[in-house]
Amino acid sequence: MMITRVFSNLIYVASMILFLIGFYAVALRPNLIKKIIGINIMETSIFLFLIGIGNRKGGAAPLIVDGVKNYVNPLPQAVVLMALVVGVGTTALALILAVKLFEREEEEQL
């Protein structure tokens, strides 16, 4: 009974595990590049969660057609697409700042 419940909500469990892996990298790793990678892993887990929210079994595309009552919500997918673009930009900025910090401080542990 418990296993079927876990498998029916597998996308949520996977997103939670990914988030915890990313949080571990951010909280316990001293390396700045590993922290940036951890933030990206947490971001990906949130994308996976949002896509899981938008999924509906037996759902149809959101086109107005007679006889279809179960539509899929397109908003989570649109939010994920927008967040992907923002995430790539912030990751690039974070990596540039990390390289500039490394050049200025010349530390071994970036």
N, C-alpha and C positions, 0 to 999 in steps of 0.2 A: 504494500500500500504506500509506504513512504517512498520507495524507489520510483513508482509511477508518478508520484507527485513531483519528485525532483526532475524526472525526465520531461514532464509536461511543462516545467518552468526552466528548462535547461538554458535558455538564452539569458535569463535573469541571473542564474547561478554563475554562468560564465562571465557575465559582466561584473559581478561582485568579486569574483576571483581575480580578474584582470585589474580591477580597481585596487584591491589589496596588494597585488604585486607592485603596481606603480607607486602606491603609498609607501611600501617598504623601501623602494629605491629612493624616494624623496626623503624619507625620514632618517634612514640609517646609513646612507652612503655619503662619504665626504666628497666624492668626486663631483664636480659641477656638471660635467657632461652626462654622467649617470643620472643626476637629478633631472636634467632636461629630458632624458629618455624616459624616466619614470613619470614625469608630467604628461608626456605624450601617450604613455600606456594608459594612464588614468583618463585622458581625453578620449582615447579609443574605446575604453569600456563604457563611457557615457554615450558615445555614438551607438554602440551595440545595444545599450539599454533603450535608447530612443527608437531605434529601428524595431526592437521587440515590442514596444508599446504600440507602434503603428500597424503591426501585423494582426490580421484577423482571418480566422479560418473560414473559407467559403466566401470571402469578400470579393467584390468586383471593383474594377477601376471606377473612380468617381466621375462617371459620365451619367447624365440623366437619361435613363432608359426605362421604358415601362416594364414592370414586373421585377425589378431588382430593388431589394430593400436593404441589403447588407453591403454597404460601401466601405472601402478602406480609407482611412483618414490620411490624406497626403501631407498634412502639416509636419509630422515628425521627420519625414524624409527631406522636406524642404529645409527644416531647421538644421538637420545633419549636414546637408550640402553647404549651407551658409557657414556653419561652424567649422567644416573642413577647411574652407578658404581662410577663415580667421586663424585657425590653428596652425596652418602652414606659415602664415605671416608671423605669428608670434614665436613659433619655433625658430624661424630664420633669424628673427631679431635676437632671441635668446642666445643662439649660437654665435652670432656676430659679437654680442656683448661679452660672451665667454672668451672668445679669441682675443678681443681687445684687452680684457682683464688679464689674460695669460701673458700677452705681450708687455703689459705695463708692470705686472707684479713678478713675472718670471717664476712662478711657483711650479713645483713638481706635481702637486695634487690639483689639477684643474677639475 
